[in-house]
Amino acid sequence: MRTLRRLMSKSKELVHEPVWKQRALWQEGGFYRLDTADVAGVEVRLFVTEKLLTEAEPTLYRQIVNATRFPGAKLVAVTPDVHYGYGVPVGCVILTDREEGAIAMGPVGFDIGCGMVSARSNVRAELATPDRKIEFNREVMKRVALGAGGKSVKLGKLSEKEFQELVRGGAEYYVEKYGAEFDRSRAERHRIPVSDGWKIPWGGKGSPERGLDQLGSLGGGNHFIELQKCEDTGTLFVQVHTGSRGFGHGLAKNYFQMAKDERPGEITDVDLGYFTPGSKHFDGYLDAVAAGGNYAILNRLVIFEQIADAFRKVFKEDLELVYEISHNLVQAETHPEHGDVWVHRKGATRAFPAGHPALAGTMWEATGHPVLIPGSNRDWSFILMPEAGAVKSGFSVNHGAGRRLSRGEAMRQLDQQKVNEQYRRDDILVNLDGEVPLDESNHCYKSADEVVSAVVAAGLARIQHKLWPLASIKGNEEGARRSKNRDRKQRDKSRDKDRDRARKTKGHF
């Protein structure tokens, strides 16, 4: 068994670090096999194009090696959106032995269960006029709170009892208790089971209780809501990217600390924390991932309901759920080559093709399920359908385009006026004022076409729909403040007009 002592510190030398890209050998299966002494015999497959490999951050190698050194590692698949992350890259899949292997925490990350929703309509895209795009964004922003501190508009602050029911019962409980406008068969999972005896680790450094009043809110960072035009149908689609908010983050932070406390001499970097079957926290962490995953699923579905309501008001038609899918989970699965495994998908998404045993009895059994791949807010997004070749990547593909520019570099390098003008020229509205968050602009992300081409070339999935952004909502704090100030000014202006009108009317009589 590998031990944490073999996980890399930033200072420890690696044999092939200076030449790791040259050691990546192209395979007929449509991927590079990383053949270095540092991965110690664990199969590493890079599902990237030559261009993406050339442009990959040199520092990724150390994180890829980390991914191979968790106890029981059997396969590491690197997806084409790969970039530097917490301990291991964002955009990697790690299979560990189910009997003796680790469940690793960095490969799940802080935003447990982060994922996507896609919805479609019969409304022609040309009906999304500039005025309607503004109206749509405004109506959504009334119903869905934005930013890291955003609170639930629909559900408010939940009692601890009701919160427990929701994070344990998932979509099954939500539909039974509240009713729903969505089709649960179009969600990847209705509920991830949580053990009856597991207790939420309230408090601590993570404070997961932050999630009590956030269910149905977007959050900040790279989370978004986007109105899109489908290239092949010419109709309007909507996509949403969000996760488990303060609840998932709090759970992750508290369990990271538990892992460190359990092995104080070994775990010096919480990003590389893990539990093995002998750990007293092994089952508890799996329950935490399940509860955080359930919260994230519900968060997306509640947001979908709110968006569907806004869409009906603006476009007078319904939105239909295409699919809801998670990233950032560790789940028990069986792989034809590697047997019973724990599959960690960090910034990666499940891709089960037609005939996969996990789809038996579902509406996706004969086709495989949809895979939702967002690009940047000035680039294509995709809906893919998995192919049989997805077995090569642990039945997984990328979860987006992947960053190519850090937030700090974006703020230093990009010009706000020029970026805003580019979006205006392309007729893409961001929030209500067209002020594009520089650290979330298209310049920060890889080409979605390039990334998806690697997936298609490797036979992992095929393209079903290609979607272009029309109106984007980003939950950055500054944008939220501007929106509130603008709404306040509008209210003040309307109030002043009403007062003037009343005075004139009074004077006339």
C-alpha positions as CSV (number, residue, x, y, z in Angstrom):
1,M,0.0,0.0,0.0
2,R,1.2,3.5,-0.7
3,T,1.4,5.9,2.2
4,L,0.9,9.6,2.4
5,R,4.7,9.9,3.0
6,R,5.1,9.4,-0.8
7,L,2.8,12.3,-1.7
8,M,4.8,15.2,-2.9
9,S,5.8,18.4,-1.0
10,K,6.5,21.4,-3.1
11,S,10.2,21.1,-2.5
12,K,10.8,17.4,-3.1
13,E,12.6,16.6,-6.4
14,L,10.9,14.5,-9.0
15,V,12.9,12.4,-11.4
16,H,11.2,13.4,-14.6
17,E,9.7,16.8,-13.7
18,P,11.8,18.8,-16.2
19,V,10.9,16.5,-19.2
20,W,7.5,15.2,-18.3
21,K,5.8,16.4,-21.5
22,Q,8.4,14.6,-23.6
23,R,7.6,11.5,-21.6
24,A,4.0,11.6,-22.6
25,L,3.6,8.9,-25.3
26,W,0.7,9.1,-27.8
27,Q,-1.6,6.0,-27.9
28,E,-3.9,4.7,-30.6
29,G,-6.8,5.1,-28.1
30,G,-6.7,8.9,-28.5
31,F,-4.7,9.8,-25.4
32,Y,-1.2,10.3,-24.1
33,R,0.2,7.7,-21.7
34,L,2.5,9.4,-19.1
35,D,5.5,7.1,-18.8
36,T,7.7,8.4,-15.9
37,A,9.5,6.9,-12.9
38,D,7.5,9.2,-10.6
39,V,4.1,7.7,-11.2
40,A,5.4,4.3,-9.9
41,G,3.6,2.1,-12.3
42,V,0.1,3.7,-12.0
43,E,-1.5,4.1,-15.4
44,V,-1.8,7.8,-16.2
45,R,-3.8,8.8,-19.4
46,L,-3.8,12.4,-20.7
47,F,-6.9,13.0,-22.8
48,V,-5.5,16.2,-24.5
49,T,-4.6,17.5,-27.9
50,E,-1.0,18.2,-28.8
51,K,-1.7,21.9,-28.4
52,L,-3.3,21.5,-25.0
53,L,-0.3,19.4,-23.8
54,T,2.1,22.0,-25.1
55,E,0.2,24.8,-23.3
56,A,-0.3,22.9,-20.0
57,E,1.2,24.5,-16.9
58,P,4.6,22.9,-16.1
59,T,3.5,22.7,-12.4
60,L,0.7,20.3,-13.3
61,Y,3.1,17.4,-13.3
62,R,3.6,17.5,-9.5
63,Q,-0.1,17.4,-9.0
64,I,-0.6,14.6,-11.5
65,V,2.1,12.6,-9.6
66,N,0.2,13.3,-6.3
67,A,-2.9,11.8,-7.9
68,T,-1.1,8.5,-8.5
69,R,0.2,8.3,-4.9
70,F,-3.0,7.8,-2.9
71,P,-3.3,4.3,-1.4
72,G,-4.7,1.8,-3.9
73,A,-4.5,4.1,-7.0
74,K,-5.2,2.1,-10.1
75,L,-5.8,4.7,-12.9
76,V,-5.5,8.5,-13.3
77,A,-7.3,10.0,-16.2
78,V,-6.5,13.7,-17.0
79,T,-9.3,15.5,-18.9
80,P,-8.6,18.2,-21.5
81,D,-9.8,21.1,-19.4
82,V,-7.0,20.3,-16.8
83,H,-5.5,23.1,-14.8
84,Y,-3.8,23.6,-11.4
85,G,-6.0,22.8,-8.4
86,Y,-6.0,21.7,-4.8
87,G,-3.3,19.0,-4.4
88,V,-4.4,17.4,-7.6
89,P,-5.4,19.0,-10.9
90,V,-8.8,20.3,-11.6
91,G,-9.8,18.0,-14.5
92,C,-8.7,14.6,-13.2
93,V,-10.3,11.2,-12.4
94,I,-8.7,8.9,-9.9
95,L,-9.7,5.2,-9.5
96,T,-8.7,3.6,-6.2
97,D,-9.2,0.1,-5.0
98,R,-12.6,-0.3,-3.2
99,E,-11.4,-2.9,-0.8
100,E,-8.2,-1.3,0.6
101,G,-7.8,2.0,-1.3
102,A,-8.2,5.6,-0.1
103,I,-11.0,8.0,-0.5
104,A,-9.1,11.2,-1.2
105,M,-10.3,14.7,-0.3
106,G,-8.4,17.0,-2.7
107,P,-9.8,15.0,-5.6
108,V,-13.3,15.9,-4.4
109,G,-12.5,19.5,-3.3
110,F,-14.3,22.1,-1.3
111,D,-17.4,22.5,-3.6
112,I,-18.8,19.0,-3.0
113,G,-21.2,18.0,-5.8
114,C,-20.7,21.1,-7.9
115,G,-22.4,20.5,-11.2
116,M,-24.6,21.6,-14.1
117,V,-28.2,21.9,-15.2
118,S,-29.4,22.3,-18.8
119,A,-32.9,23.2,-20.0
120,R,-34.4,23.7,-23.4
121,S,-37.5,25.5,-24.9
122,N,-39.3,25.8,-28.2
123,V,-38.8,29.5,-28.3
124,R,-36.9,30.8,-31.4
125,A,-33.6,32.4,-30.4
126,E,-34.4,35.6,-32.4
127,L,-37.1,36.4,-29.9
128,A,-34.3,37.0,-27.4
129,T,-34.1,40.7,-28.3
130,P,-31.9,43.1,-26.3
131,D,-34.8,44.2,-24.2
132,R,-35.9,40.6,-23.5
133,K,-32.4,39.6,-22.5
134,I,-32.3,42.4,-20.0
135,E,-35.8,41.5,-18.7
136,F,-34.8,37.8,-18.4
137,N,-31.7,38.6,-16.4
138,R,-33.6,41.0,-14.2
139,E,-36.4,38.4,-13.5
140,V,-33.9,35.7,-12.7
141,M,-31.9,38.0,-10.4
142,K,-35.1,38.7,-8.5
143,R,-35.6,35.0,-7.8
144,V,-32.0,33.7,-7.4
145,A,-29.6,35.5,-5.1
146,L,-26.0,35.9,-6.4
147,G,-22.5,36.1,-4.9
148,A,-20.8,34.2,-2.1
149,G,-23.1,35.7,0.5
150,G,-26.3,35.1,-1.4
151,K,-29.3,33.8,0.5
152,S,-32.3,31.7,-0.6
153,V,-35.1,33.7,-2.0
154,K,-37.6,30.8,-2.3
155,L,-36.9,28.8,0.9
156,G,-35.4,31.3,3.3
157,K,-33.6,30.0,6.3
158,L,-34.5,26.3,7.0
159,S,-34.8,24.8,10.4
160,E,-32.2,22.2,11.3
161,K,-34.8,19.5,11.2
162,E,-36.0,20.4,7.7
163,F,-32.5,20.8,6.5
164,Q,-31.6,17.3,7.7
165,E,-34.6,15.9,5.8
166,L,-33.5,17.7,2.6
167,V,-29.8,16.7,2.6
168,R,-30.7,13.1,3.5
169,G,-33.8,12.8,1.3
170,G,-32.6,14.7,-1.7
171,A,-34.9,15.3,-4.6
172,E,-37.2,12.5,-3.5
173,Y,-38.0,14.3,-0.3
174,Y,-38.2,17.7,-1.9
175,V,-40.7,16.6,-4.5
176,E,-42.9,14.8,-1.9
177,K,-42.8,17.8,0.5
178,Y,-42.8,20.8,-1.9
179,G,-44.0,19.5,-5.2
180,A,-41.9,20.2,-8.3
181,E,-41.9,21.4,-11.9
182,F,-39.0,19.2,-12.9
183,D,-38.9,15.6,-14.1
184,R,-36.7,13.7,-11.6
185,S,-35.8,11.1,-14.3
186,R,-33.8,13.8,-15.9
187,A,-31.5,14.2,-12.9
188,E,-28.4,12.1,-12.7
189,R,-29.3,11.1,-9.1
190,H,-32.4,11.6,-7.1
191,R,-30.6,11.0,-3.8
192,I,-27.2,9.8,-2.6
193,P,-27.8,7.6,0.5
194,V,-26.6,9.0,3.8
195,S,-26.2,6.7,6.9
196,D,-28.8,7.2,9.6
197,G,-26.2,7.5,12.3
198,W,-24.1,10.2,10.6
199,K,-24.2,13.6,12.2
200,I,-23.4,16.8,10.4
201,P,-20.2,18.3,11.9
202,W,-21.7,21.7,12.7
203,G,-19.4,24.5,13.7
204,G,-15.7,24.0,13.5
205,K,-13.5,26.0,11.1
206,G,-15.8,25.2,8.2
207,S,-19.2,26.3,9.6
208,P,-21.4,24.1,7.4
209,E,-24.4,25.8,9.0
210,R,-23.9,28.6,6.4
211,G,-25.9,26.4,4.1
212,L,-29.1,26.7,6.2
213,D,-30.3,29.8,4.3
214,Q,-28.5,29.3,0.9
215,L,-30.5,26.5,-0.8
216,G,-31.5,27.9,-4.1
217,S,-28.7,30.6,-4.5
218,L,-26.0,30.7,-7.1
219,G,-22.8,31.7,-5.3
220,G,-19.8,33.4,-6.8
221,G,-16.6,32.4,-8.6
222,N,-17.2,30.5,-11.8
223,H,-20.9,29.8,-11.1
224,F,-23.3,31.2,-13.7
225,I,-26.7,31.2,-15.3
226,E,-26.8,31.5,-19.0
227,L,-29.4,32.0,-21.7
228,Q,-28.2,30.3,-24.9
229,K,-29.0,29.7,-28.6
230,C,-28.8,26.1,-29.8
231,E,-27.0,26.0,-33.1
232,D,-28.8,23.1,-34.6
233,T,-32.4,23.8,-33.4
234,G,-32.3,27.6,-33.4
235,T,-34.1,27.7,-30.0
236,L,-33.4,29.0,-26.6
237,F,-31.6,26.9,-24.0
238,V,-30.5,27.7,-20.4
239,Q,-27.6,26.3,-18.5
240,V,-26.7,26.7,-14.8
241,H,-23.4,25.9,-13.0
242,T,-23.4,25.9,-9.2
243,G,-22.8,23.6,-6.2
244,S,-23.2,23.0,-2.5
245,R,-22.5,26.5,-1.3
246,G,-21.4,27.1,2.3
247,F,-22.7,23.7,3.4
248,G,-20.4,21.7,1.1
249,H,-17.5,24.0,1.7
250,G,-17.9,23.7,5.5
251,L,-18.1,19.9,5.4
252,A,-15.0,19.7,3.3
253,K,-13.0,22.1,5.6
254,N,-14.0,20.3,8.7
255,Y,-13.2,16.8,7.3
256,F,-9.9,18.1,6.0
257,Q,-9.0,19.1,9.5
258,M,-10.1,15.7,10.8
259,A,-7.7,14.0,8.3
260,K,-4.9,16.2,9.4
261,D,-5.6,15.6,13.1
262,E,-5.7,11.9,12.5
263,R,-2.3,11.8,10.9
264,P,-0.5,14.9,12.2
265,G,3.0,13.6,11.3
266,E,2.0,12.6,7.8
267,I,-0.7,15.1,6.5
268,T,0.9,18.5,6.4
269,D,-1.1,19.6,3.4
270,V,-4.9,19.4,3.8
271,D,-5.3,19.3,0.0
272,L,-3.7,15.8,0.1
273,G,-5.8,14.5,3.0
274,Y,-7.4,11.1,2.7
275,F,-9.0,8.3,4.6
276,T,-8.5,4.6,4.3
277,P,-11.0,1.9,5.4
278,G,-9.3,1.6,8.8
279,S,-9.9,5.3,9.6
280,K,-12.6,6.3,12.1
281,H,-13.7,9.0,9.6
282,F,-13.8,6.9,6.5
283,D,-17.6,6.3,6.5
284,G,-18.3,9.7,7.9
285,Y,-16.5,11.4,5.0
286,L,-18.5,9.3,2.5
287,D,-21.7,10.5,4.2
288,A,-20.5,14.1,4.1
289,V,-19.9,13.8,0.3
290,A,-23.4,12.3,0.0
291,A,-25.0,15.0,2.0
292,G,-23.1,17.7,0.2
293,G,-24.0,16.1,-3.1
294,N,-27.7,16.0,-2.2
295,Y,-27.6,19.7,-1.3
296,A,-25.9,20.6,-4.6
297,I,-28.5,18.6,-6.6
298,L,-31.3,20.3,-4.8
299,N,-29.7,23.7,-5.1
300,R,-29.6,23.3,-8.9
301,L,-33.1,22.0,-9.2
302,V,-34.6,24.8,-7.0
303,I,-32.7,27.3,-9.1
304,F,-34.1,25.7,-12.3
305,E,-37.6,26.1,-11.0
306,Q,-37.0,29.8,-10.3
307,I,-35.4,30.3,-13.8
308,A,-38.3,28.5,-15.4
309,D,-40.7,30.9,-13.7
310,A,-38.7,33.9,-15.0
311,F,-38.5,32.3,-18.5
312,R,-42.3,31.9,-18.6
313,K,-42.8,35.6,-17.6
314,V,-40.5,36.9,-20.3
315,F,-41.0,34.4,-23.2
316,K,-44.5,33.1,-22.4
317,E,-43.3,29.5,-22.8
318,D,-42.0,26.6,-20.6
319,L,-38.5,25.4,-20.0
320,E,-38.0,21.6,-20.1
321,L,-35.2,20.1,-18.1
322,V,-32.6,18.3,-20.3
323,Y,-30.4,17.0,-17.5
324,E,-28.8,17.7,-14.1
325,I,-25.4,16.3,-13.4
326,S,-22.7,16.5,-10.7
327,H,-18.9,17.0,-10.6
328,N,-16.6,16.8,-7.6
329,L,-17.7,13.5,-6.0
330,V,-16.2,10.2,-4.9
331,Q,-18.5,7.3,-5.7
332,A,-18.4,3.5,-5.6
333,E,-18.5,2.0,-9.1
334,T,-17.4,-1.1,-11.0
335,H,-15.0,-0.8,-13.9
336,P,-14.6,-3.6,-16.5
337,E,-10.8,-3.3,-16.3
338,H,-10.2,-2.3,-12.7
339,G,-13.0,-4.0,-10.8
340,D,-14.7,-2.4,-7.8
341,V,-13.3,1.0,-7.3
342,W,-13.8,4.4,-5.7
343,V,-14.1,6.9,-8.6
344,H,-13.0,10.5,-7.7
345,R,-14.0,13.1,-10.3
346,K,-12.4,16.4,-9.6
347,G,-13.6,19.0,-12.1
348,A,-14.8,16.0,-14.2
349,T,-18.2,14.5,-14.9
350,R,-19.6,11.1,-15.2
351,A,-20.1,9.7,-18.8
352,F,-22.0,6.4,-18.9
353,P,-22.7,5.2,-22.4
354,A,-25.6,3.1,-23.7
355,G,-25.7,-0.3,-22.0
356,H,-23.8,0.8,-18.9
357,P,-25.2,-1.3,-15.9
358,A,-25.8,1.8,-13.8
359,L,-28.3,3.0,-16.4
360,A,-30.4,-0.2,-16.4
361,G,-34.1,0.6,-16.0
362,T,-33.6,4.3,-16.7
363,M,-34.7,6.4,-19.7
364,W,-31.0,6.6,-20.7
365,E,-30.3,2.8,-20.8
366,A,-30.3,2.6,-24.7
367,T,-28.6,6.0,-25.4
368,G,-26.3,6.9,-22.5
369,H,-27.1,10.1,-20.4
370,P,-26.4,13.7,-21.5
371,V,-23.1,15.3,-20.5
372,L,-23.2,19.1,-20.0
373,I,-20.0,21.0,-20.9
374,P,-20.0,24.7,-20.4
375,G,-17.5,27.0,-22.2
376,S,-16.8,30.5,-21.1
377,N,-19.5,33.2,-21.4
378,R,-18.1,34.2,-24.8
379,D,-17.6,30.7,-26.3
380,W,-19.5,27.6,-27.1
381,S,-21.0,25.2,-24.6
382,F,-21.9,21.6,-25.4
383,I,-24.2,18.8,-24.6
384,L,-22.5,15.5,-25.3
385,M,-23.6,11.9,-25.4
386,P,-21.1,9.3,-24.0
387,E,-19.6,6.7,-26.3
388,A,-18.4,3.2,-25.5
389,G,-14.8,4.5,-25.5
390,A,-15.5,6.3,-22.2
391,V,-14.3,3.2,-20.5
392,K,-10.8,4.4,-21.2
393,S,-11.2,7.4,-19.0
394,G,-13.0,5.7,-16.1
395,F,-16.3,6.6,-17.7
396,S,-15.6,10.3,-17.3
397,V,-15.0,13.5,-19.3
398,N,-14.1,17.1,-18.6
399,H,-16.6,19.4,-16.8
400,G,-15.9,22.6,-18.8
401,A,-13.3,24.4,-20.9
402,G,-10.8,24.9,-18.1
403,R,-8.9,28.0,-17.0
404,R,-5.8,29.2,-18.8
405,L,-5.4,32.5,-16.9
406,S,-5.5,32.9,-13.1
407,R,-7.8,35.4,-11.5
408,G,-4.9,37.6,-10.5
409,E,-3.4,37.6,-13.9
410,A,-6.7,38.4,-15.5
411,M,-7.1,41.5,-13.3
412,R,-3.5,42.6,-14.1
413,Q,-3.6,41.9,-17.9
414,L,-7.1,42.7,-19.1
415,D,-8.6,46.0,-19.9
416,Q,-12.2,46.4,-18.6
417,Q,-13.4,48.8,-21.3
418,K,-12.0,46.6,-24.1
419,V,-13.5,43.4,-22.7
420,N,-16.9,45.0,-22.3
421,E,-16.8,46.3,-25.9
422,Q,-15.9,42.8,-27.2
423,Y,-19.0,41.4,-25.5
424,R,-21.2,44.2,-26.7
425,R,-20.0,43.6,-30.3
426,D,-21.0,40.0,-30.0
427,D,-24.4,41.0,-28.5
428,I,-23.7,39.0,-25.3
429,L,-25.3,40.6,-22.2
430,V,-23.6,40.0,-18.8
431,N,-25.7,40.7,-15.8
432,L,-27.7,43.9,-16.3
433,D,-25.0,46.5,-17.0
434,G,-22.7,44.7,-19.3
435,E,-19.8,45.0,-16.9
436,V,-17.9,41.7,-17.5
437,P,-16.1,40.3,-14.5
438,L,-12.5,40.2,-15.8
439,D,-11.5,37.1,-13.9
440,E,-14.5,35.3,-15.5
441,S,-14.2,36.6,-19.0
442,N,-13.5,34.4,-22.0
443,H,-9.9,35.4,-22.0
444,C,-9.4,33.3,-18.8
445,Y,-10.6,30.0,-20.4
446,K,-9.3,27.6,-23.0
447,S,-11.1,27.2,-26.3
448,A,-14.1,25.0,-25.7
449,D,-13.9,23.6,-29.3
450,E,-10.3,22.5,-28.7
451,V,-11.2,20.9,-25.4
452,V,-14.2,19.0,-26.8
453,S,-12.3,18.0,-29.9
454,A,-10.0,15.9,-27.6
455,V,-13.0,14.2,-26.1
456,V,-14.5,13.4,-29.5
457,A,-11.2,12.3,-31.0
458,A,-10.6,9.8,-28.1
459,G,-14.1,8.3,-28.7
460,L,-15.3,9.3,-25.2
461,A,-18.4,11.1,-26.4
462,R,-20.1,12.7,-29.4
463,I,-21.6,16.2,-29.7
464,Q,-25.4,16.4,-29.5
465,H,-25.9,20.2,-29.2
466,K,-23.7,23.2,-29.5
467,L,-24.9,26.3,-27.6
468,W,-23.9,30.0,-27.9
469,P,-24.3,32.5,-25.0
470,L,-26.8,35.3,-25.4
471,A,-27.2,36.5,-21.8
472,S,-25.0,35.6,-18.8
473,I,-25.5,36.0,-15.1
474,K,-22.4,35.9,-13.0
475,G,-22.6,35.9,-9.2
476,N,-19.6,38.2,-8.5
477,E,-19.9,40.4,-5.4
478,E,-19.1,43.6,-7.3
479,G,-21.8,42.9,-9.9
480,A,-24.3,42.1,-7.2
481,R,-23.6,45.4,-5.5
482,R,-24.0,47.3,-8.7
483,S,-27.3,45.6,-9.4
484,K,-28.6,46.5,-5.9
485,N,-27.5,50.1,-6.3
486,R,-29.1,50.3,-9.7
487,D,-32.4,48.9,-8.4
488,R,-32.3,51.3,-5.5
489,K,-31.7,54.3,-7.9
490,Q,-34.6,53.1,-10.1
491,R,-36.9,52.8,-7.0
492,D,-35.8,56.3,-5.9
493,K,-36.4,57.7,-9.3
494,S,-39.9,56.1,-9.6
495,R,-40.7,57.4,-6.1
496,D,-39.7,60.9,-7.0
497,K,-41.8,60.8,-10.1
498,D,-44.8,59.7,-8.1
499,R,-44.3,62.5,-5.6
500,D,-44.0,65.1,-8.4
501,R,-47.1,63.8,-10.1
502,A,-49.0,63.9,-6.7
503,R,-47.9,67.5,-6.1
504,K,-49.0,68.6,-9.6
505,T,-52.3,66.8,-9.2
506,K,-52.9,68.4,-5.8
507,G,-52.0,71.9,-7.2
508,H,-54.4,71.4,-10.1
509,F,-57.4,70.7,-7.9
